[in-house]
Amino acid sequence: MTEPCDLSAVDAVVNIKSGKLSPLELLQSCLDRIELVNPALNAVVASDNETAMECARRLTDKIHQGDDVGLLGGLPVGIKDLEATANLRTTYGSKLHEDYIPEEDDFIVGNLRKHGGNVFCKTNTPEFGAGGNTVNRVYGVTGNPFDVTKTCAGSSGGTAVALAVGMAPLATGSDYGGSLRTPASFCGITGFRPSPGVVPSVKSLVSLSPFPVLGPMGRSVADTHLLFRAQSAFDRRDPYSVDAQQIPDVIEPIDLDKLKVSWTTDFGCCPVDHSIAEIFKSRIASIAGNFKQCDERSPIMDGVHNVFEILRGIFFVAGHEVHLKENRDLLGANVIDNTERGLSYNFSDVSRAFARQSELYRTMLEFFDESDILITPAASVSPFPHKQLTITQINGQEMPTYMRWLALAYVPTTTLCCSCVLPCGLDDKGLPFGIQIIGPNGSDAKVLRVAAAIEAVLAADPLTARPLPDIKMLAALGRQSSLG
């Protein structure tokens, strides 16, 4: 792969600002890649090519005039279809909004434009972001770039796929129970869940809930950090918003040989496929010698499943109780399940969940008094057929809710951790495998520094290096699809 769209975002910006590449050339390369492989994948679901080309021409002219083109330097940026984009169809993956064209950008989208991003397309997501499989009744399903019959996970699945195959150098995600981390793992890219408030969320359904966050995704830690810098800001409409200056301009890889690292396959309570657990242990063994200390150790997370389900229920009842009453027939199974589950809880359930969540948060902080970082598998299973809405069984054990297979991701959510997913080679089925690097609330810069250092170690070993999709194969499938 040698096209401009295959450049890293960081390298593309350098080339643009030095005059070796124009924003117009890069955008055209991304559009060509979309035309080539999107028919096989369905990752990009809406675009305004004419407006994007006008923006690219304007930015190219600014460069020729010696003007500043911002942090993102004219990079084409994809936006997850949960974020409103002015004059560009925004559906939230829902039949309720399938014809909605906003007049204004969401705050975070406008911020990316201010930093020189060329917002040019929307990426697919499950309905209202509910679910670990990117499929909805507006746009259909998004396939995995390594096997189009498999899921790319969710809810930031369209973003993960677009990045993996070079449709865009950067694209946005969001995360509650692993919505950007699981797709990153399933598609062989990087995803970062920030601490609450670092990327302001100004239109949250429940602004006092710290669990849903907006965050960056990229093909590397450096690319992800670049988008993170453009996303980070202070905005008092988000009650958790913090000073964006805590995110450094440059992420220097940390000295791994000074770190005390802990690892766990399952937090002692999460269902994890036996083969995934074994692969994870072998990958940890292969990198353990780089650390000062690397031990199997986990915080005690008793009760975390109930806490997560109950507090997630509050979020869904707030956003969708009216939809459930008035437009049930237009809602998908996941939104209905979450909302009805939330309505089944009583005041006592919610009170106990908040109390236990506070205890779990303190337990996690105490854990990091003894460990610099915690590493886990990024997902509990290998990518599964997208015709299967969710994982119903792991190791012969029935999953009590459609979210349980995502517990490896929602334990850090519940304890307000920040975490970075890195690609770590392929699993036993030949599909992408990822690891999750976790730090306590507020340790965003440190987690990214650790991730950058581990990324370099993984890249040096063919077994753990980032896997690349077969673009020629996807193009051939795309041609078949377009022929019917």
C-alpha positions in Angstrom: 0.0 0.0 0.0 1.7 3.2 -1.2 -1.1 5.6 -1.8 -1.3 8.9 0.1 -4.3 7.6 2.1 -2.0 4.9 3.6 0.3 7.5 5.2 0.1 7.9 8.9 -1.9 10.9 10.0 1.3 12.4 11.5 3.3 11.8 8.4 0.6 13.2 6.2 0.5 16.5 8.2 4.2 16.8 7.9 4.1 16.3 4.2 1.2 18.7 3.8 2.9 21.5 5.7 6.2 21.0 3.9 4.4 21.2 0.5 5.1 17.5 -0.5 1.4 16.6 -0.4 -1.6 18.8 -0.7 -4.9 18.4 1.2 -6.6 18.0 -2.1 -4.4 15.1 -3.2 -4.9 13.4 0.2 -8.6 13.8 0.1 -8.8 12.4 -3.4 -6.8 9.4 -2.4 -9.2 8.8 0.5 -12.2 9.1 -1.8 -10.6 6.7 -4.2 -10.0 4.2 -1.5 -13.6 4.5 -0.3 -14.9 3.9 -3.8 -12.6 0.9 -4.1 -13.4 -1.0 -0.8 -16.4 0.5 0.8 -18.9 -1.5 -1.3 -17.5 -4.6 0.5 -17.5 -3.1 3.9 -20.1 -0.4 4.3 -18.1 1.6 6.8 -18.7 5.1 5.3 -22.4 5.8 5.2 -22.7 9.4 4.3 -20.4 12.0 2.6 -20.4 15.4 1.0 -17.6 15.1 -1.5 -18.2 18.4 -3.2 -18.0 20.4 0.0 -15.0 18.4 1.1 -13.2 19.2 -2.1 -14.0 22.9 -1.8 -12.5 22.8 1.8 -9.4 20.9 0.5 -8.9 23.5 -2.3 -9.2 26.3 0.3 -6.7 24.7 2.6 -4.3 24.0 -0.3 -4.5 27.7 -1.3 -3.7 28.7 2.3 -0.6 26.5 2.3 0.6 28.1 -1.0 0.1 31.5 0.6 2.1 30.4 3.7 -0.8 30.6 6.0 -1.3 28.3 9.0 -3.6 25.3 8.4 -3.9 24.2 12.0 -3.0 21.2 14.0 -4.7 18.8 11.6 -3.3 20.4 8.5 -6.3 19.7 6.2 -6.5 16.0 7.1 -9.7 14.3 6.0 -11.6 13.3 9.2 -14.4 10.8 9.5 -17.1 11.4 12.1 -19.0 8.6 13.9 -22.7 8.9 13.0 -23.6 9.7 16.6 -22.1 13.2 16.2 -24.1 16.0 14.4 -22.4 17.4 11.3 -23.7 20.6 9.7 -25.4 19.9 6.3 -24.4 16.2 6.4 -26.9 13.5 7.1 -26.8 12.4 10.8 -29.0 9.4 11.7 -27.6 8.0 15.0 -28.2 4.7 13.3 -31.9 5.1 14.0 -35.0 5.1 11.9 -36.2 7.9 14.0 -33.6 10.2 12.5 -32.9 8.7 9.1 -33.6 11.9 7.2 -32.0 14.3 9.7 -29.6 16.9 8.3 -28.3 19.2 11.1 -27.8 22.9 10.6 -25.0 23.0 13.1 -22.0 20.9 14.1 -21.8 19.3 17.5 -19.1 21.0 19.6 -16.5 18.4 19.0 -17.0 18.4 15.2 -16.7 22.2 15.1 -13.5 22.0 17.1 -12.0 19.6 14.6 -12.7 22.0 11.8 -11.1 24.8 13.8 -8.0 22.7 14.1 -7.8 22.3 10.3 -9.7 19.0 9.9 -11.6 18.4 6.7 -14.8 16.7 8.0 -15.9 14.7 4.9 -17.8 11.6 5.9 -19.9 9.8 8.5 -19.0 6.3 9.7 -21.6 3.6 10.6 -22.7 2.8 14.1 -25.4 0.6 15.7 -28.6 2.4 16.7 -27.8 5.1 19.2 -24.5 3.3 19.8 -26.1 0.4 21.6 -24.3 -2.8 20.9 -21.0 -4.5 20.1 -22.0 -5.2 16.4 -22.2 -2.4 13.9 -25.6 -2.9 12.3 -28.7 -0.8 12.1 -32.0 -0.5 10.1 -30.9 2.6 8.3 -27.6 1.6 6.7 -27.3 -2.1 7.4 -24.2 -4.0 8.6 -20.5 -3.1 8.5 -18.1 -6.0 7.9 -14.7 -6.7 9.3 -11.8 -5.7 7.0 -10.1 -9.1 7.6 -13.2 -11.2 7.0 -16.3 -9.3 5.7 -18.6 -12.0 7.1 -17.4 -11.2 10.6 -18.3 -8.2 12.8 -16.1 -5.2 13.3 -17.7 -4.9 16.8 -19.3 -1.6 17.9 -20.3 0.9 18.4 -17.5 2.8 16.6 -17.2 0.0 14.1 -17.5 2.1 11.0 -14.7 4.3 12.2 -12.4 1.3 13.0 -12.9 -0.2 9.6 -12.4 3.1 7.7 -9.1 3.6 9.5 -7.9 0.1 9.0 -8.3 0.2 5.2 -7.2 3.8 4.6 -10.5 5.5 3.9 -9.5 8.3 6.3 -6.3 9.0 8.3 -8.3 10.0 11.4 -11.9 9.3 12.6 -13.8 9.9 15.8 -15.2 7.4 18.2 -17.1 7.3 21.5 -17.0 4.8 24.3 -19.3 3.5 27.1 -18.9 -0.2 27.4 -16.0 -0.6 25.0 -17.5 1.2 22.0 -14.2 2.4 20.6 -11.9 -0.1 22.2 -13.6 -3.4 21.0 -13.8 -2.2 17.3 -10.1 -1.1 17.6 -9.2 -4.6 18.7 -11.3 -6.4 16.1 -9.9 -4.3 13.2 -6.3 -4.0 14.2 -6.0 -0.3 15.0 -5.6 1.9 18.1 -8.4 3.3 20.2 -8.1 5.5 23.3 -10.8 5.9 26.0 -9.9 9.2 27.8 -10.7 10.1 31.4 -14.1 11.7 31.8 -14.1 15.4 30.7 -10.8 15.5 28.8 -12.8 15.5 25.6 -15.9 17.6 26.5 -19.3 16.1 25.9 -21.7 19.0 25.9 -24.9 17.3 24.8 -24.8 14.2 27.0 -28.2 12.7 27.8 -27.2 12.6 31.5 -24.5 15.1 32.0 -23.7 14.0 35.5 -22.9 10.5 34.3 -19.1 10.2 33.8 -19.3 6.9 31.9 -19.9 7.8 28.2 -16.9 9.6 26.7 -15.8 10.8 23.3 -12.4 9.7 22.1 -9.9 9.3 19.3 -9.0 6.4 17.1 -6.1 6.0 14.7 -3.7 3.5 13.1 -1.1 4.2 15.7 -0.6 5.8 19.1 0.9 8.9 17.5 -2.0 9.3 15.1 -4.5 8.7 17.9 -2.7 11.3 20.1 -2.9 13.8 17.2 -6.6 13.5 17.1 -6.9 13.5 20.9 -5.1 16.9 21.0 -7.6 18.3 18.5 -10.5 16.9 20.5 -9.4 18.0 23.9 -10.7 21.3 25.2 -12.4 22.9 28.2 -16.1 23.5 28.1 -18.1 24.1 31.2 -21.2 22.6 29.7 -19.5 19.3 30.5 -19.4 19.2 34.4 -16.3 16.9 34.2 -14.4 19.1 31.7 -10.8 19.7 32.6 -7.9 21.8 31.3 -6.8 20.4 28.0 -3.3 21.6 28.6 -2.7 18.3 30.6 -2.3 16.6 27.2 1.3 17.2 26.0 2.0 18.2 22.4 4.4 15.2 22.0 4.1 11.8 23.5 7.5 10.4 24.3 7.6 6.6 24.8 8.2 5.8 28.5 11.1 3.7 29.8 9.4 0.3 30.1 12.2 -1.1 32.3 11.1 1.2 35.1 7.5 0.1 35.2 5.7 -2.3 37.6 3.1 -3.9 35.3 0.2 -6.1 36.4 -1.9 -8.2 34.0 -5.1 -10.1 34.2 -7.0 -12.2 31.7 -10.4 -11.5 33.2 -10.4 -9.2 36.4 -11.4 -12.4 38.2 -15.0 -11.9 37.0 -15.2 -11.4 33.2 -16.1 -14.2 30.8 -13.2 -14.8 28.4 -12.9 -17.4 25.7 -10.3 -20.0 26.7 -8.3 -19.5 23.5 -8.3 -15.7 23.8 -7.0 -16.1 27.4 -4.2 -18.4 26.3 -3.2 -16.2 23.4 -3.1 -13.2 25.8 -0.9 -15.1 28.2 1.6 -16.0 25.5 1.7 -12.4 24.2 2.3 -11.1 27.8 5.1 -13.6 28.2 6.7 -12.4 25.0 6.9 -8.8 26.2 7.2 -9.3 30.0 11.0 -9.0 29.9 10.8 -5.4 28.9 9.3 -4.3 32.2 10.9 -3.9 35.7 8.2 -6.2 37.0 5.3 -8.0 35.3 2.9 -10.0 37.5 -0.5 -11.5 37.3 -2.6 -9.4 39.6 -6.1 -7.9 39.5 -8.2 -5.5 41.6 -11.2 -7.2 43.2 -14.3 -6.1 41.2 -17.1 -8.0 42.9 -20.5 -6.7 41.9 -19.3 -4.7 38.9 -21.7 -6.3 36.5 -24.8 -5.2 38.4 -23.4 -1.8 38.9 -22.7 -1.3 35.2 -26.1 -2.6 34.1 -28.1 -0.5 36.6 -26.2 2.8 35.9 -26.3 2.2 32.2 -30.0 1.7 32.6 -30.4 5.3 33.9 -28.7 6.6 30.8 -31.0 4.6 28.5 -34.2 5.4 30.3 -33.3 9.1 30.2 -32.8 9.0 26.4 -35.2 6.4 25.2 -38.2 5.9 27.5 -40.3 8.3 25.4 -39.1 6.5 22.2 -40.1 3.2 23.8 -43.6 4.4 24.5 -44.2 6.2 21.3 -42.1 4.5 18.6 -41.3 1.0 19.8 -41.7 -0.4 16.3 -38.8 1.8 15.1 -36.4 0.7 17.8 -33.9 -2.2 17.6 -33.5 -5.0 20.1 -30.6 -3.5 22.0 -32.2 -0.1 22.7 -35.4 -1.8 23.8 -33.4 -4.2 26.1 -31.4 -1.5 27.7 -34.4 0.8 28.3 -36.7 -1.9 29.6 -33.9 -3.2 31.9 -33.4 0.3 33.2 -37.1 0.7 33.9 -37.1 -2.6 35.9 -34.8 -1.2 38.6 -36.0 0.6 41.6 -34.7 3.5 43.7 -33.0 1.0 46.1 -31.2 -0.7 43.2 -29.9 2.6 41.9 -28.7 3.8 45.3 -26.8 0.6 46.0 -25.3 0.7 42.5 -23.9 4.2 43.1 -22.5 3.2 46.5 -20.8 0.1 45.1 -19.5 2.0 42.1 -17.8 4.5 44.5 -16.2 1.5 46.4 -15.0 0.0 43.1 -13.5 3.3 42.0 -11.5 3.6 45.2 -10.4 -0.1 45.0 -9.1 0.6 41.5 -7.2 3.7 42.7 -5.6 1.7 45.5 -4.6 -1.0 43.0 -2.7 1.6 41.0 -0.8 2.7 44.1 1.1 -0.6 43.7 1.1 -1.0 39.9 2.0 1.5 37.2 -0.3 0.0 34.6 -2.7 -2.9 34.1 -2.9 -4.9 30.9 -5.8 -7.1 29.8 -7.1 -8.6 26.6 -9.0 -6.0 24.7 -11.9 -8.3 23.9 -13.2 -11.6 25.3 -13.8 -13.4 22.0 -12.5 -13.4 18.4 -14.6 -11.5 15.8 -17.8 -13.4 15.3 -20.3 -13.6 12.4 -22.1 -10.3 12.0 -25.4 -12.1 11.4 -25.2 -12.9 15.1 -26.3 -9.7 16.9 -24.3 -10.5 20.0 -22.3 -13.1 21.9 -24.8 -15.4 23.8 -22.3 -18.0 25.2 -18.7 -18.1 26.2 -17.0 -21.4 27.1 -20.4 -23.0 27.3 -21.7 -20.4 29.8 -24.8 -18.5 28.8 -24.4 -14.7 28.9 -27.1 -13.1 31.1 -27.2 -9.9 29.1 -26.2 -8.9 25.6 -23.5 -6.7 27.2 -21.8 -9.3 29.3 -19.2 -10.4 26.7 -17.9 -6.8 26.8 -17.1 -6.9 30.5 -13.4 -6.6 29.9 -14.1 -3.1 28.6 -16.9 -2.0 31.0 -14.9 -2.8 34.2 -12.5 0.1 33.4 -15.5 2.3 32.4 -17.2 1.7 35.7 -14.0 2.6 37.6 -13.4 5.7 35.5 -10.1 4.5 34.1 -8.6 5.7 30.8 -7.3 2.9 28.5 -5.6 2.4 25.2 -6.1 -0.6 22.9 -3.2 -1.7 20.8 -3.2 -4.2 17.9 -1.1 -7.3 18.9 -1.0 -9.5 15.9 -3.6 -12.2 15.0 -5.5 -14.7 17.1 -5.8 -18.4 16.5 -8.4 -17.8 13.8 -6.2 -15.4 11.9 -8.2 -12.3 13.0 -6.9 -9.2 14.8 -6.1 -9.5 18.4 -5.7 -6.5 20.7 -4.5 -5.7 24.2 -5.8 -3.0 26.6 -3.5 -0.8 28.6 -5.3 0.7 31.6 -4.4 3.5 34.0 -6.3 5.3 36.7 -8.6 8.3 36.1 -6.5 11.3 35.1 -3.4 9.3 33.8 -4.2 9.9 30.1 -0.7 11.2 29.2 1.1 8.4 31.0 -1.1 5.6 29.5 -0.4 7.0 26.0 3.4 7.1 26.8 3.3 3.5 27.9 1.2 2.5 24.9 3.7 4.2 22.6 6.6 2.3 24.1 4.7 -1.1 24.0 3.6 -0.4 20.5 7.3 -0.2 19.4 8.0 -3.5 21.1 5.1 -5.2 19.4 5.9 -3.7 16.0 9.4 -5.3 16.1 8.0 -8.8 16.3 6.1 -10.2 13.2 3.9 -12.2 15.6 2.6 -9.1 17.4 3.0 -6.4 14.8 -0.2 -4.6 13.6 -1.9 -6.7 10.9 -2.9 -5.2 7.6 -6.1 -5.9 5.6 -5.8 -7.2 2.1 -7.0 -4.2 0.0 -6.9 -6.1 -3.3 -9.2 -8.8 -1.8 -11.6 -6.2 -0.5 -11.6 -4.4 -3.8 -12.4 -7.6 -5.6 -15.3 -8.2 -3.2 -16.4 -4.7 -3.7 -16.6 -5.2 -7.4 -18.6 -8.3 -6.9 -21.0 -6.4 -4.6 -21.5 -3.6 -7.1 -22.3 -6.1 -9.8 -25.0 -7.5 -7.5 
